[in-house]
Every structure is written in structure tokens, then in C-alpha cells.
Amino acid sequence: MAPDPAVEAIGRELARQGLVSRGCFDFAAGESAPPGPDGAPARAVLLAGQAGPAMWERFRAERRDEPDPLDAWTRRVLDRLARRFAARTVLASDGPPYPPFQAWAARAEPVRPSPIGLSIHPRWGLRHSWRGALLFARPLGAPPPALEPSPCETCAGRPCLSACPVGAFDGGRYDAEACRARLRAPEGRDCLDGGCLARRACPVGAHPGHGAEQAGFHMRAFLGGASPGSGR
């Protein structure tokens, strides 16, 4: 089955909005899937996300004074594409139950679990996120992503594991409350203004990560109780 032409067209439209197509895949016959645009279980999903500063620049130019402004902006962008390409929008923050974005991404692009639990990309490292997805009533016929070894396998020292000053990633799980407590304290200002130190310690990814304004926005949203499905 040849890939649906919509896949390439949506990728171009996402790039114009500062977003990145994060791959797609078809659900298997009989697989549990969220509702598509017709209310029946979706047949395919295409993920959209962020890597680098382009999304933030576009969002700043179009931001409105509203609750959860980044999610609201993302939904407007994806809803326009959903109407054009007969799809349904879901955001990483929709829930509970939250869409399984990390599990979807593992089927759509060459990401692997990192030692701190976040998905690592061979090009972007830990400096990326998923913002939303489009669900389709038809298969898209996209080939599976090329298999690539995890960059963590050859990472000397794994600095992401020791960068967090409160050990929020120790013990094989993420201690969100220890992280929030650090952000509220005066000594946590670097994390609050500059973003997660564990993410920043990852040596993979030569592209620009979140700038200070964007990093501070995401950290303050997390401190205010943003949902765990936010992909931030």
C-alpha cells in the first residue's frame, strides 16, 4: 500500500506552523484505538510535535489571552488540518485517560526510552515534545520507522541521571513532587527559568533547545499542575 498523499501534505503544513510531523502508523485490525472522525475506532494516527524554536516563535505571534494558551493554539492549528484532511484532533493533554503518546511515538518514529524515562530521539535527544495528533478513519499506509540504536547505549557517563539536584529520576520512577518542591524553592530558580537540568544534560542533539522564555513557560505550567499527558 502506497503512503497516503496526505502524510506529506500535512508535514508541509505543520512545518509552516512551526511544528514537526512526528511520524504516523496504522492501527492493526481489531486493535483498541480511540475514536476517529466518524466515531468508529481510528484506523491511523499522525503525531505532531516540537523540536527547536520554530513552534515557540509562531505561538508567540498568535497567542491569545485564554486558559492553557499553548494547548488552545495547538488545537486551532490541528483542527484546521483535521477539517482539511478528514481527521480528528487529540492533544497530549486530553484526558484522563490520556492518549498514550509515548507508546504511539515508539511505533511512528525512532524514539527509545532514556534512562530517566523520557523518550530520546537520535537527532533531537531529549529536547523535543509531542503536542497533538490527528486520528483518521482510513489507513495511511506509512512504512514503519527505520530502526536505529538508542544513543543512550553509547553515552559515556549518562549525565541525565546525575544532573537533577533532588534526584527526581532516581529509583526508576519520576518523583514529580520532589521536582515541584525544588521549583518552588529559591535554589530551584535555574530549573524554573531554564528548564529541566536532566534534559539539558543530554549531549544528544546539536539543534537549539527551548529558549529561556519557552523553558520558563513550560516549567511554570508544570508547577501549576499541568496534566501528565501534556508532553511538555
C-alpha positions in Angstrom: 0.0 0.0 0.0 1.5 3.4 -1.0 1.5 6.1 1.6 -1.5 8.4 1.6 -0.5 11.7 -0.1 -2.0 13.4 3.0 1.0 12.4 5.1 3.4 14.5 3.1 0.9 17.4 2.7 0.3 17.5 6.4 4.0 17.5 7.1 4.4 20.6 5.0 1.5 22.4 6.7 2.8 21.6 10.1 6.2 23.0 9.2 4.6 26.2 8.1 3.1 26.5 11.6 6.5 25.8 13.3 5.5 22.2 14.2 7.1 18.9 13.1 5.5 15.8 11.8 6.5 13.1 14.3 5.5 10.2 12.1 2.4 8.0 11.7 1.2 4.4 11.7 -1.9 2.4 11.0 -3.7 0.6 13.9 -3.9 -3.2 13.4 -7.2 -4.8 12.7 -9.1 -5.3 15.9 -6.6 -3.2 17.9 -8.1 -0.9 20.6 -7.9 2.6 19.2 -9.5 5.9 20.2 -12.5 7.2 18.1 -11.6 8.6 14.7 -13.5 11.4 13.0 -16.5 9.2 12.2 -16.8 7.9 15.8 -15.6 4.4 15.0 -12.1 3.3 16.2 -9.5 5.2 14.3 -7.5 3.4 11.6 -4.4 5.6 11.7 -2.7 8.3 13.7 -0.2 11.0 12.8 1.7 12.8 15.5 2.7 16.5 15.6 5.2 18.0 17.9 8.0 20.4 18.6 11.8 20.4 18.1 13.8 23.6 18.1 12.4 27.2 18.5 10.1 27.5 15.4 6.9 26.5 17.2 7.5 28.9 20.1 8.1 31.8 17.7 4.8 31.1 15.8 2.9 30.6 19.1 4.1 33.9 20.5 2.9 35.7 17.3 -0.5 34.2 17.5 -1.0 33.7 21.3 -4.3 34.8 22.8 -5.3 35.6 26.3 -7.0 32.4 27.3 -6.6 29.4 29.6 -3.9 27.0 28.6 -2.9 29.2 25.7 -0.4 26.7 24.1 -2.8 23.9 24.1 -5.5 26.2 22.7 -3.2 27.4 19.9 -2.2 23.8 19.1 -5.8 22.7 18.9 -6.6 25.6 16.5 -3.7 24.6 14.2 -4.6 20.9 14.2 -8.3 21.4 13.9 -7.7 23.3 10.7 -5.7 20.4 9.4 -8.3 17.9 10.7 -11.1 19.7 8.7 -9.0 19.7 5.6 -7.8 16.1 5.7 -10.9 14.4 7.3 -9.3 13.7 10.7 -9.9 14.3 14.4 -7.6 16.2 16.7 -6.4 14.9 20.0 -3.9 16.7 22.3 -1.3 15.2 24.6 -3.1 16.8 27.5 -6.6 15.4 26.6 -7.7 13.2 29.5 -7.9 11.3 31.7 -7.5 8.8 30.2 -4.5 10.5 28.4 -3.6 9.5 24.9 -0.6 7.1 25.0 1.7 9.5 23.1 5.0 7.8 24.1 3.7 4.4 23.0 2.3 5.8 19.7 5.6 7.6 19.1 7.6 4.4 19.5 5.6 3.0 16.6 5.8 6.1 14.4 9.4 7.3 14.8 12.8 6.1 16.0 12.5 7.1 19.7 13.6 4.9 22.6 13.2 5.1 26.4 16.0 7.0 28.0 17.5 6.2 31.5 15.2 8.9 33.0 12.1 7.5 31.3 11.6 10.3 28.7 11.8 9.2 25.1 15.1 10.1 23.4 15.3 10.9 19.7 18.5 10.1 17.8 18.6 13.6 16.4 16.9 15.8 19.0 17.9 13.9 22.2 15.5 14.9 25.0 14.9 18.4 23.5 11.5 17.6 21.9 7.9 17.1 22.7 4.6 15.9 21.2 1.8 18.5 21.1 -1.0 16.6 19.5 -2.1 14.1 16.9 -4.6 13.6 14.0 -6.7 10.4 14.0 -8.0 9.1 10.7 -10.9 6.8 9.6 -8.7 5.3 6.9 -5.2 3.7 7.0 -2.4 5.9 5.9 0.0 3.2 4.6 3.1 4.7 6.1 6.1 2.4 6.3 7.5 1.6 9.8 10.3 3.9 11.0 13.8 2.8 10.4 15.4 1.0 13.3 18.2 3.0 14.9 20.2 2.1 18.1 19.5 4.2 21.1 22.1 6.9 21.6 22.0 6.1 25.3 23.7 2.8 24.6 27.0 4.6 23.8 26.6 7.6 26.1 29.5 7.9 28.4 28.5 8.7 32.0 24.8 9.2 31.2 24.8 12.7 32.7 21.0 12.9 32.7 21.0 10.5 35.7 23.1 12.8 37.9 22.0 16.2 36.8 18.8 16.6 38.8 19.7 18.2 42.2 16.9 16.4 44.0 17.3 13.0 42.3 13.8 13.2 40.9 14.7 10.4 38.4 16.2 8.0 40.9 14.8 4.6 41.6 13.4 4.0 38.1 10.5 6.4 38.5 9.9 10.2 38.3 9.3 12.0 41.6 7.1 14.8 40.4 6.6 16.3 43.9 10.3 16.5 44.6 10.7 18.3 41.3 7.9 20.8 42.1 9.3 21.4 45.6 12.6 22.3 44.0 11.0 24.7 41.6 9.2 26.5 44.4 12.4 27.0 46.4 14.9 29.9 45.7 17.6 27.4 44.9 15.5 26.0 42.1 15.4 29.2 40.1 17.8 27.8 37.4 15.4 24.9 36.8 12.4 27.1 36.8 13.8 29.7 34.4 16.0 27.4 32.2 14.2 24.1 32.1 14.8 20.6 33.4 18.5 20.1 34.2 18.3 16.4 33.3 17.0 17.2 29.8 19.6 19.9 29.4 22.4 17.5 30.4 21.7 15.2 27.5 24.6 15.5 25.0 22.5 14.3 22.0 21.0 16.9 19.7 23.0 19.8 18.3 20.0 21.9 17.4 18.7 24.7 19.7 16.5 23.5 22.5 13.9 25.6 24.3 14.9 29.2 24.8 14.7 30.7 28.3 11.3 32.2 27.7 9.8 28.9 26.4 11.5 26.8 29.0 10.2 29.0 31.8 6.7 28.8 30.3 6.7 25.0 30.3 8.2 24.8 33.8 5.7 27.2 35.3 2.8 25.3 33.6 4.2 22.1 35.2 4.5 23.8 38.6 0.9 24.9 38.3 -0.2 21.3 37.8 -0.2 20.7 34.1 -1.5 17.2 33.2 1.0 14.3 32.9 -0.2 13.8 29.4 0.9 17.3 28.3 4.1 16.2 26.5 5.9 19.2 27.9 
